Amino acid sequence: MALKYLTPGPVQIPKPVIGSIGRQPQFHRSDEFRKVFKELIDKLMRVYDSRPIILPGTGTLSVDVAVYNYLDPNDKVIAVVNGEFGERFAESLASRGCIVRRIEWEYGDIPPPDVIEDVMRREGDVKAIAVVHNESSTGTTNRYIEEYQEVAEGYGAVLLIDSVSLFPVEVPKRSVDVIATASHKAFISPPGASILYISKEPRAKTPVPPSMDLRKFVKFMEKFETPYTPPINVIYGLNSALDYILELGLETYCRIHRDRANFLYDRIKLKAVARREFRSYTITAFYTSRAREVVATLRSYGYIITAGMGKLRDNVIRIGVMGDVSLDDLSIVAEVVNRYVD
Ligand SMILES: Cc1ncc(COP(=O)(O)O)c(C=O)c1O
């Protein structure tokens, strides 16, 4: 039986994207490849008006790259922690030797901008605000990113956002300093490319490992190259995926995901983890005491969904709606899940 992936990623990749990756990789210092790479960069800039950078890696690496290029050891950073990926962001900051001031917030909820501002004022000399745009462990989207950016600017700090599981379904309506994302979620491509959008120059004074050094990547980008071998076949996939996304248009792309997610939020008779206004359009999450049974039964129907993470491991299910997923698929999934509602 063919399985369909309704996970937080890698997602069910559309067939044309799969078709585009199965080929001999070109030499990355050739004119042919530079042309392909330039096409991708142009498309990424049409998605969001900032400077895109591509490195070989996944979401974790893009977050680490953001941390290491914008912060030095002993820099003070505010980290919003309302789920597992907020924890991981804080862990990355700690590994750089930053002084991490955590804003712990209830899972499924988002701290309003005035809370961030208060902490910024009280702490003083904060160099960055670190926040997860879409907390995949709880299906919760931070819809205050633009306001957080304003707060950061007011204090001369940078805003670093982990948008690994959301971009480009919801893109910020204004320029955000640093966005970390990846190829294998809402960019509907295979894993292998870490993608960053930077609108401020890297600020770190402490050396960064060469493979993660954004200054090197920025320099090479001038000639549409990367300092080291890029994820060439993933780049072919991204090029094809972006043709599809841009042809639909970003508004439609967002609406399609919102409609799919709302279809599940409306049909499934379980409580969503996220508060209504912060419900994610890419990953839905619901409380249930029967997470394992639901995941196993759906697998027997050919659908891969997943349970919760960390402290929510056994009492949450998560259903991704990115990629090649139809409302018919979601209808079957909702029907099966509802059999487990007590
Ligand atoms: C919000 C978020 N950040 C970071 C990551 C880590 O990405 P990866 O597993 O691709 O390294 C994930 C993965 O699910 C994620 O959802």
The ligand as a Gaussian input file, in Angstrom:
#p B3LYP/6-31G(d) Opt

LIG

0 1
 C        9.746000      24.648000      14.003000
 C       10.860000      23.715000      13.669000
 N       12.117000      24.122000      13.856000
 C       13.164000      23.326000      13.584000
 C       12.984000      22.063000      13.104000
 C       14.138000      21.176000      12.858000
 O       14.219000      20.890000      11.523000
 P       14.992000      19.608000      10.978000
 O       14.413000      18.409000      11.616000
 O       14.741000      19.736000       9.519000
 O       16.440000      19.795000      11.300000
 C       11.684000      21.582000      12.906000
 C       11.440000      20.204000      12.447000
 O       10.363000      19.679000      12.503000
 C       10.598000      22.441000      13.192000
 O        9.346000      22.015000      13.011000

